[in-house]
């Protein structure tokens, strides 16, 4: 098993034999307290919860093999990162991506990083892959305005952002 990402708070392993990603979380104490007092879901369990919520919206996610408080295991999706895919093509997949963003923003799910590296394209379908940072908070909902502000910085493309504003009826 090979470590493919190693951050202070996260490690991601890839099991080549079984084609499985294993993500382990090591949150700081302040987050552990939020989890303990149920102010926020544990990251591994949140991944599983958000996956189910996104699937209800028609958004594809990786198949989850195992999820616990601080660990999640998912099947590999044989596809191309959306960021790489869009370098060569701007077609119906781009519209699917922008519509996916609109679906999330219209739901009660908060996500502040719609970076194209957090999505995989397989057979023309888009899969959201980095789910532990999505939130559907019980107590502290973030505003769509905050998500839109972050989105504008992430997209770095005014036409894409204008498309989303129009779909959200903000113009």
N, CA and C of each residue as an Amber inpcrd file, in Angstrom:
protein
   513
   0.8550000  -1.1700000   0.0000000   0.0000000   0.0000000   0.0000000
   0.9030000   1.2360000   0.0000000   0.5590000   2.1790000  -0.8260000
   1.4010000   3.3510000  -1.0020000   0.6890000   4.6070000  -0.4810000
   1.4360000   5.4690000   0.2050000   0.8960000   6.7690000   0.6320000
   0.9480000   7.6960000  -0.5700000  -0.2000000   8.2550000  -0.9430000
  -0.2110000   9.1610000  -2.0980000  -0.3960000  10.6180000  -1.6990000
  -0.9340000  10.8570000  -0.4980000  -1.0650000  12.2100000   0.0370000
  -0.7580000  12.1370000   1.5240000   0.0760000  13.0650000   1.9760000
   0.3680000  13.1120000   3.4000000   0.4120000  14.5560000   3.8450000
  -0.6190000  14.9260000   4.5720000  -0.7040000  16.2530000   5.1670000
  -0.6480000  16.0950000   6.6770000  -0.5680000  17.1940000   7.3470000
  -0.5340000  17.1530000   8.8030000  -1.7610000  16.4900000   9.4030000
  -2.9150000  16.7180000   8.7980000  -4.1760000  16.2290000   9.3530000
  -4.8090000  15.0820000   8.5570000  -4.1990000  14.7110000   7.4350000
  -4.7900000  13.6790000   6.5820000  -3.7130000  12.8430000   5.9040000
  -3.9960000  11.5690000   5.7570000  -3.1600000  10.6800000   4.9460000
  -4.0770000   9.9150000   4.0190000  -3.6290000   9.7760000   2.7730000
  -4.3790000   8.9880000   1.8050000  -3.4600000   7.8980000   1.2790000
  -3.9610000   6.6790000   1.3410000  -3.2310000   5.5180000   0.8460000
  -3.9630000   4.9750000  -0.3690000  -3.2140000   4.3250000  -1.2530000
  -3.8540000   3.6260000  -2.3610000  -3.4220000   2.1740000  -2.3240000
  -4.4020000   1.3030000  -2.2700000  -4.1850000  -0.1430000  -2.3010000
  -4.3560000  -0.5800000  -3.7540000  -3.2390000  -0.7340000  -4.4520000
  -3.2350000  -1.0680000  -5.8870000  -3.9260000  -2.4060000  -6.1560000
  -3.6850000  -3.3700000  -5.3030000  -4.2370000  -4.7110000  -5.5100000
  -5.7660000  -4.6890000  -5.5190000  -6.3650000  -3.9930000  -4.5690000
  -7.8220000  -3.9480000  -4.4440000  -8.4630000  -2.7200000  -5.0800000
  -7.6350000  -1.8240000  -5.6130000  -8.1270000  -0.5800000  -6.2360000
  -8.9850000   0.2230000  -5.2600000  -8.4050000   0.4560000  -4.0610000
  -9.1160000   1.1270000  -2.9820000  -8.2770000   2.2840000  -2.4430000
  -8.9450000   3.4180000  -2.2140000  -8.3190000   4.5480000  -1.5280000
  -8.7160000   4.4850000  -0.0610000  -7.7560000   4.7490000   0.8000000
  -8.0010000   4.7790000   2.2380000  -7.5740000   6.1590000   2.7270000
  -8.5090000   6.8660000   3.3190000  -8.2180000   8.2100000   3.8230000
  -8.3790000   8.2020000   5.3290000  -7.3090000   8.6170000   6.0180000
  -7.3300000   8.6960000   7.4770000  -7.2440000  10.1510000   7.8960000
  -8.0260000  10.4960000   8.9000000  -8.1080000  11.8670000   9.3810000
  -7.5090000  11.9640000  10.7730000  -6.7600000  13.0270000  11.0120000
  -6.1990000  13.3100000  12.3340000  -6.5160000  14.7660000  12.6830000
  -7.7760000  15.0400000  13.0290000  -8.1790000  16.4230000  13.2870000
  -7.5830000  16.9920000  14.5640000  -7.4700000  18.3080000  14.5780000
  -6.9640000  18.9590000  15.7870000  -8.0100000  18.8650000  16.8990000
  -7.5870000  19.1400000  18.1030000  -8.4110000  18.9730000  19.2930000
  -9.7320000  19.7400000  19.2090000  -9.7070000  20.9570000  18.7040000
 -10.9490000  21.7440000  18.6450000 -12.0120000  21.0420000  17.7920000
 -11.5960000  20.4030000  16.7130000 -12.5500000  19.6660000  15.8880000
 -12.9980000  18.3910000  16.5960000 -12.0790000  17.7270000  17.2650000
 -12.4480000  16.5020000  17.9960000 -13.5220000  16.8090000  19.0440000
 -13.4250000  17.9790000  19.6680000 -14.4520000  18.3740000  20.6410000
 -15.7970000  18.6130000  19.9610000 -15.7720000  19.2460000  18.7940000
 -17.0170000  19.4570000  18.0410000 -17.6530000  18.1210000  17.6810000
 -16.8300000  17.1480000  17.2980000 -17.3580000  15.8280000  16.9640000
 -17.9490000  15.1700000  18.2160000 -17.2160000  15.2350000  19.3030000
 -17.6440000  14.5990000  20.5400000 -18.9890000  15.1570000  21.0170000
 -19.1360000  16.4840000  20.9330000 -20.3740000  17.1210000  21.3830000
 -21.4460000  17.1730000  20.2880000 -21.2000000  16.4680000  19.2010000
 -22.1520000  16.3330000  18.0950000 -22.5190000  17.6700000  17.4440000
 -21.5840000  18.6110000  17.4810000 -21.7750000  19.8740000  16.7770000
 -21.4130000  19.7260000  15.3040000 -20.6810000  18.6660000  15.0210000
 -20.2560000  18.3710000  13.6630000 -20.0690000  16.8610000  13.5500000
 -20.2960000  16.3260000  12.3630000 -20.1050000  14.8910000  12.1580000
 -18.6060000  14.5590000  12.0470000 -18.2330000  13.4020000  12.5380000
 -16.8580000  12.9180000  12.3630000 -16.5590000  12.8650000  10.8610000
 -15.3220000  13.1580000  10.4530000 -15.0270000  13.2820000   9.0190000
 -15.3390000  12.0360000   8.1860000 -15.0070000  10.8540000   8.6870000
 -15.3050000   9.6400000   7.9320000 -16.7990000   9.3930000   7.8030000
 -17.5330000   9.6310000   8.8890000 -18.9860000   9.4510000   8.8770000
 -19.6620000  10.5550000   8.0690000 -19.0790000  11.7620000   8.0890000
 -19.6010000  12.8580000   7.2810000 -19.4470000  12.5280000   5.7950000
 -18.3140000  11.9470000   5.4260000 -18.0720000  11.5410000   4.0440000
 -19.2080000  10.6280000   3.5790000 -19.5350000   9.6440000   4.3920000
 -20.5950000   8.6850000   4.0560000 -21.9600000   9.3790000   3.9830000
 -22.2430000  10.2450000   4.9490000 -23.5080000  10.9710000   4.9860000
 -23.6600000  11.8710000   3.7600000 -22.6180000  12.6440000   3.4600000
 -22.6820000  13.5670000   2.3230000 -22.7920000  12.7940000   1.0100000
 -22.1070000  11.6730000   0.9140000 -22.2220000  10.8360000  -0.2800000
 -23.6790000  10.4760000  -0.5350000 -24.3660000  10.0680000   0.5050000
 -25.7760000   9.6990000   0.3640000 -26.6300000  10.9120000   0.0020000
 -26.3480000  12.0750000   0.5900000 -27.1010000  13.3000000   0.2870000
 -26.8670000  13.7380000  -1.1710000 -25.6310000  13.6650000  -1.6340000
 -25.3320000  14.0470000  -3.0150000 -25.9930000  13.0910000  -4.0010000
 -25.9910000  11.8160000  -3.6720000 -26.6330000  10.8380000  -4.5570000
 -28.1320000  11.1070000  -4.6710000 -28.7590000  11.5830000  -3.6010000
 -30.1810000  11.9570000  -3.6590000 -30.4040000  13.0920000  -4.6560000
 -29.3700000  13.9320000  -4.8380000 -29.4550000  15.0440000  -5.7890000
 -29.0790000  14.6170000  -7.2080000 -28.6950000  13.3430000  -7.3640000
 -28.2750000  12.8510000  -8.6800000 -26.8010000  13.0770000  -8.9550000
 -26.0300000  13.3680000  -7.9120000 -24.5920000  13.6000000  -8.0650000
 -23.8570000  12.3160000  -7.6760000 -23.0130000  11.8470000  -8.5810000
 -22.2930000  10.5910000  -8.3440000 -21.1250000  10.8010000  -7.3920000
 -20.8630000   9.7490000  -6.5920000 -19.7560000   9.7590000  -5.6320000
 -19.0820000   8.3890000  -5.6790000 -17.8820000   8.2670000  -5.1120000
 -17.2270000   6.9540000  -5.1050000 -18.0080000   5.9520000  -4.2470000
 -17.8650000   4.6920000  -4.5980000 -18.4670000   3.6410000  -3.7890000
 -17.7000000   3.5330000  -2.4740000 -18.4160000   3.6240000  -1.3710000
 -17.7890000   3.5530000  -0.0470000 -17.8000000   2.0960000   0.4170000
 -16.6150000   1.6190000   0.7460000 -16.4720000   0.2520000   1.2240000
 -16.5720000   0.2160000   2.7420000 -16.0180000   1.2530000   3.3770000
 -15.9750000   1.2850000   4.8450000 -15.8770000   2.7360000   5.2790000
 -16.5870000   3.0750000   6.3450000 -16.4830000   4.4190000   6.9190000
 -16.5720000   4.3120000   8.4330000 -15.6720000   5.0080000   9.1110000
 -15.7070000   5.1100000  10.5650000 -15.4150000   6.5590000  10.9240000
 -15.2880000   6.8550000  12.1850000 -15.0950000   8.2370000  12.6230000
 -13.9450000   8.9310000  11.8890000 -12.8040000   8.2790000  11.8340000
 -11.6010000   8.9320000  11.3040000 -10.9980000   8.2040000  10.1090000
 -11.8170000   7.4480000   9.3840000 -11.3020000   6.6890000   8.2500000
 -12.4330000   6.4410000   7.2550000 -12.0850000   6.4790000   5.9790000
 -13.0280000   6.1120000   4.9300000 -12.2520000   5.3850000   3.8320000
 -12.8820000   4.3390000   3.2930000 -12.2900000   3.5690000   2.2030000
 -13.2620000   3.5910000   1.0320000 -12.7410000   3.9400000  -0.1450000
 -13.5790000   4.0270000  -1.3390000 -12.9410000   3.2940000  -2.5010000
 -13.7790000   2.7940000  -3.3840000 -13.3060000   2.1560000  -4.6110000
 -12.7460000   3.2260000  -5.5470000 -11.7060000   2.8760000  -6.2510000
 -11.1200000   3.7800000  -7.2460000 -12.0970000   3.9740000  -8.4010000
 -12.1900000   5.1860000  -8.8800000 -12.9870000   5.4950000 -10.0640000
 -11.9910000   5.6630000 -11.2100000 -12.0880000   4.8160000 -12.2110000
 -11.1860000   4.9170000 -13.3550000 -11.6840000   6.0230000 -14.2670000
 -11.1190000   7.1850000 -14.0910000 -11.5220000   8.3320000 -14.8820000
 -10.3980000   9.3490000 -14.9210000 -10.7490000  10.5650000 -15.2850000
  -9.7940000  11.6590000 -15.4370000 -10.2140000  12.7970000 -14.5170000
  -9.2520000  13.4100000 -13.8430000  -9.5870000  14.5870000 -13.0400000
 -10.2780000  15.6200000 -13.9260000 -11.3230000  16.2320000 -13.4040000
 -12.0510000  17.2410000 -14.1670000 -11.1200000  18.3660000 -14.6100000
 -10.1670000  18.7430000 -13.7730000  -9.2220000  19.8100000 -14.1340000
  -8.4500000  19.4520000 -15.3970000  -8.0260000  18.2080000 -15.5300000
  -7.3120000  17.7680000 -16.7320000  -8.2550000  17.6390000 -17.9160000
  -9.4430000  17.1660000 -17.6680000 -10.4330000  16.9760000 -18.7220000
 -10.7950000  18.3010000 -19.3820000 -10.9690000  19.3370000 -18.5570000
 -11.4030000  20.6280000 -19.0960000 -10.2860000  21.3770000 -19.8180000
  -9.0420000  20.9710000 -19.6350000  -7.9280000  21.6200000 -20.3560000
  -8.0740000  21.4250000 -21.8580000  -8.5770000  20.2720000 -22.2400000
  -8.6630000  19.9350000 -23.6570000 -10.0500000  20.1340000 -24.2530000
 -11.0640000  20.1460000 -23.4010000 -12.4390000  20.1830000 -23.9060000
 -13.2930000  21.0920000 -23.0400000 -14.1080000  21.8950000 -23.6680000
 -15.1510000  22.6230000 -22.9480000 -16.4470000  22.2740000 -23.6510000
 -17.1160000  21.2770000 -23.1370000 -18.3190000  20.7910000 -23.7990000
 -19.4150000  20.5380000 -22.7820000 -20.2070000  19.5220000 -23.0320000
 -21.3370000  19.2300000 -22.1470000 -20.8930000  18.8660000 -20.7360000
 -19.6630000  18.3880000 -20.5620000 -19.1760000  18.0600000 -19.2160000
 -19.0270000  19.3380000 -18.3880000 -18.6010000  20.4100000 -19.0190000
 -18.5040000  21.6870000 -18.3060000 -19.8800000  22.1140000 -17.8090000
 -20.8920000  22.0030000 -18.6460000 -22.2530000  22.3720000 -18.2430000
 -22.7230000  21.4610000 -17.1060000 -22.3960000  20.1630000 -17.1740000
 -22.7520000  19.2360000 -16.0850000 -22.0880000  19.6660000 -14.7810000
 -20.8290000  20.0790000 -14.8660000 -20.0950000  20.5370000 -13.6770000
 -20.7560000  21.7730000 -13.0840000 -21.0620000  22.7450000 -13.9120000
 -21.6910000  23.9760000 -13.4230000 -23.0850000  23.6850000 -12.8550000
 -23.8250000  22.7950000 -13.4910000 -25.1470000  22.4110000 -12.9760000
 -25.0250000  21.6550000 -11.6560000 -23.9770000  20.8590000 -11.5100000
 -23.7080000  20.1680000 -10.2500000 -23.5020000  21.1910000  -9.1310000
 -22.7330000  22.2260000  -9.4100000 -22.5030000  23.2890000  -8.4220000
 -23.8330000  23.9400000  -8.0360000 -24.6610000  24.2200000  -9.0180000
 -25.9570000  24.8450000  -8.7550000 -26.8090000  23.9400000  -7.8670000
 -26.8280000  22.6320000  -8.1530000 -27.6010000  21.6890000  -7.3220000
 -27.1450000  21.7380000  -5.8690000 -25.8330000  21.7280000  -5.6630000
 -25.3100000  21.7530000  -4.2930000 -25.6780000  23.0610000  -3.6140000
 -25.5160000  24.1800000  -4.3190000 -25.8170000  25.4790000  -3.7150000
 -27.3100000  25.6420000  -3.4130000 -28.1730000  25.0130000  -4.1970000
 -29.6160000  25.1040000  -3.9460000 -30.0600000  24.1770000  -2.8150000
 -29.2410000  23.2040000  -2.4830000 -29.5820000  22.2760000  -1.3980000
 -29.1320000  22.8890000  -0.0720000 -29.3200000  22.1770000   0.9800000
 -28.8540000  22.6400000   2.2880000 -27.4200000  22.2030000   2.5530000
 -26.7270000  21.7770000   1.5190000 -25.3430000  21.3170000   1.6680000
 -24.4200000  22.4900000   1.4010000 -23.4310000  22.6630000   2.2670000
 -22.4390000  23.7150000   2.0810000 -21.1240000  23.0850000   1.6280000
 -20.5290000  23.6870000   0.6200000 -19.1930000  23.2890000   0.2100000
 -18.5090000  24.5130000  -0.3470000 -17.3550000  24.8140000   0.1790000
 -16.6650000  26.0320000  -0.2090000 -15.5490000  25.8540000  -1.2100000
 -15.2940000  24.6240000  -1.6770000 -14.1800000  24.4090000  -2.5950000
 -14.6110000  23.5240000  -3.7530000 -15.1080000  24.1560000  -4.7940000
 -15.5260000  23.4240000  -5.9870000 -14.3760000  23.2920000  -6.9710000
 -13.1760000  23.1870000  -6.4690000 -11.9980000  23.0480000  -7.3070000
 -12.1660000  21.8540000  -8.2370000 -11.8040000  22.0200000  -9.4980000
 -11.9890000  20.9550000 -10.4800000 -11.1190000  19.7260000 -10.1900000
 -10.1590000  19.8460000  -9.2860000  -9.3560000  18.6730000  -8.8870000
 -10.1240000  17.7940000  -7.8850000 -11.2690000  18.2420000  -7.4020000
 -12.0850000  17.4700000  -6.4690000 -13.1820000  16.6660000  -7.1720000
 -13.0470000  16.5350000  -8.4990000 -14.0450000  15.8260000  -9.2930000
 -13.3490000  14.9660000 -10.3410000 -13.9670000  13.8320000 -10.6700000
 -13.4440000  12.9200000 -11.6900000 -14.5050000  12.7330000 -12.7640000
 -14.0570000  12.6840000 -14.0130000 -14.9620000  12.4250000 -15.1400000
 -14.7320000  10.9910000 -15.6090000 -15.8320000  10.2440000 -15.6820000
 -15.7840000   8.8720000 -16.1950000 -16.9800000   8.6800000 -17.1140000
 -16.7130000   8.3550000 -18.3590000 -17.7750000   8.1320000 -19.3540000
 -18.7500000   9.3080000 -19.4270000 -18.2200000  10.5230000 -19.3150000
 -19.0570000  11.7150000 -19.4030000 -19.7910000  12.0760000 -18.1210000
 -19.6810000  11.2380000 -17.0880000 -20.3080000  11.5250000 -15.8020000
 -19.2790000  12.1330000 -14.8550000 -19.7440000  13.0070000 -13.9690000
 -18.8580000  13.6580000 -13.0060000 -19.0990000  13.0630000 -11.6270000
 -18.0080000  12.7320000 -10.9560000 -18.0550000  12.1830000  -9.6020000
 -17.4120000  13.1810000  -8.6470000 -18.0780000  13.5090000  -7.5680000
 -17.4960000  14.3260000  -6.4970000 -16.6890000  13.3720000  -5.6220000
 -15.3940000  13.6800000  -5.3930000 -14.5440000  12.7020000  -4.7060000
 -14.0250000  13.1440000  -3.3470000 -14.0090000  14.4050000  -3.0590000
 -13.4150000  14.8780000  -1.8020000 -14.5430000  15.3900000  -0.9070000
 -15.2240000  14.4860000  -0.2160000 -16.5020000  14.8060000   0.4050000
 -16.4510000  15.2130000   1.8670000 -15.3510000  14.9840000   2.5470000
 -15.3600000  15.2360000   3.9940000 -15.4990000  16.7160000   4.3400000
 -15.2290000  17.6090000   3.3860000 -15.3610000  19.0380000   3.6730000
 -16.7350000  19.6030000   3.3260000 -17.5940000  18.7990000   2.7480000
 -18.9760000  19.2320000   2.5350000 -19.6640000  19.2140000   3.8980000
 -20.6440000  20.0740000   4.0900000 -21.3410000  20.1320000   5.3790000
 -22.8430000  20.2480000   5.1610000 -23.5620000  19.6080000   6.0130000
 -25.0050000  19.8350000   6.1410000 -25.2110000  19.9680000   7.6340000
 -24.9470000  21.1650000   8.1160000 -24.9140000  21.4320000   9.5560000
 -26.3110000  21.4800000  10.1490000 -26.3830000  21.0710000  11.3740000
 -27.6460000  21.1550000  12.1000000 -27.8440000  22.5350000  12.7030000
 -26.7700000  23.1290000  13.1860000 -26.8980000  24.3610000  13.9630000
 -26.3410000  25.5940000  13.2590000 -25.2170000  25.4590000  12.5850000
 -24.5060000  26.6200000  12.0630000 -24.4340000  26.5720000  10.5400000
 -25.5320000  26.8500000   9.8950000 -25.5420000  26.8420000   8.4370000
 -24.7530000  28.0290000   7.9030000 -23.9770000  27.7570000   6.8940000
 -23.2470000  28.8380000   6.2290000 -24.1190000  29.3750000   5.1130000
 -23.8850000  30.6080000   4.7680000 -24.7330000  31.2380000   3.7630000
 -24.2760000  30.8790000   2.3570000 -25.2100000  30.9580000   1.4300000
 -24.8830000  30.7720000   0.0220000 -23.9550000  31.8820000  -0.4330000
 -24.1020000  33.0850000   0.1360000 -23.2350000  34.2090000  -0.2340000
 -21.7620000  33.8680000   0.0250000 -21.4910000  33.2520000   1.1660000
 -20.1170000  32.8710000   1.4920000 -19.5940000  31.8440000   0.4870000
 -20.4280000  30.8700000   0.1540000 -20.0300000  29.8520000  -0.8250000
 -19.7940000  30.4920000  -2.1920000 -20.6500000  31.4310000  -2.5760000
 -20.4820000  32.1080000  -3.8690000 -19.1990000  32.9310000  -3.9180000
 -18.8790000  33.5790000  -2.8050000 -17.6470000  34.3620000  -2.7490000
 -16.4260000  33.4450000  -2.9740000 -16.4240000  32.3030000  -2.2920000
 -15.3250000  31.3570000  -2.4560000 -15.3360000  30.7470000  -3.8530000
 -16.5310000  30.5110000  -4.3830000 -16.6690000  29.9210000  -5.7080000
 -16.0650000  30.8180000  -6.7850000 -16.3050000  32.1140000  -6.6780000
 -15.7790000  33.0430000  -7.6800000 -14.2500000  32.9790000  -7.7220000
 -13.6280000  32.8620000  -6.5400000 -12.1700000  32.7360000  -6.4820000
 -11.7060000  31.4060000  -7.0610000 -12.4580000  30.3450000  -6.8000000
 -12.0880000  29.0020000  -7.2620000 -12.2040000  28.8700000  -8.7730000
 -13.3150000  29.3470000  -9.3370000 -13.5650000  29.1520000 -10.7640000
 -12.6210000  29.9690000 -11.6440000 -12.3200000  31.1850000 -11.2310000
 -11.4430000  32.0720000 -12.0040000 -11.9100000  32.2200000 -13.4500000
 -13.2200000  32.1500000 -13.6440000 -13.7780000  32.2750000 -14.9810000
 -15.1300000  32.9700000 -14.8560000 -15.1880000  34.2120000 -15.2960000
 -16.4000000  35.0060000 -15.1250000 -17.6100000  34.4170000 -15.8520000
 -17.3840000  33.8220000 -17.0360000 -18.5140000  33.2400000 -17.7720000
 -19.1190000  32.0740000 -16.9920000 -18.2970000  31.2460000 -16.4030000
 -18.7930000  30.1150000 -15.6050000 -19.5750000  30.6350000 -14.4090000
 -19.0120000  31.6490000 -13.7480000 -19.6630000  32.2110000 -12.5650000
 -20.9920000  32.8670000 -12.9410000 -21.0310000  33.5760000 -14.0560000
 -22.2700000  34.2110000 -14.5150000 -23.3410000  33.1660000 -14.8250000
 -22.9290000  32.0480000 -15.3920000 -23.8650000  30.9500000 -15.6610000
 -24.5140000  30.4760000 -14.3560000 -23.7090000  30.3070000 -13.3230000
 -24.2090000  29.8540000 -12.0290000 -25.1310000  30.9010000 -11.4120000
 -24.7390000  32.1650000 -11.4610000 -25.5940000  33.2380000 -10.9400000
 -26.9630000  33.2310000 -11.6220000 -26.9410000  33.0470000 -12.9400000
 -28.1910000  33.0260000 -13.6990000 -29.0700000  31.8510000 -13.2830000
 -28.4610000  30.6790000 -13.1150000 -29.2170000  29.4780000 -12.7050000
 -29.7720000  29.6180000 -11.2780000 -29.0810000  30.3820000 -10.4440000
 -29.5390000  30.6200000  -9.0740000 -30.4840000  31.8200000  -8.9820000
 -30.7790000  32.4270000 -10.1520000 -31.6510000  33.6060000 -10.2320000
 -31.1060000  34.7680000  -9.4010000 -29.7960000  34.9990000  -9.4860000
 -29.1810000  36.0940000  -8.7490000 -28.9300000  37.3170000  -9.6090000
 -29.1990000  37.2160000 -10.9190000 -28.9770000  38.3590000 -11.8150000
 -30.2900000  38.9230000 -12.3020000
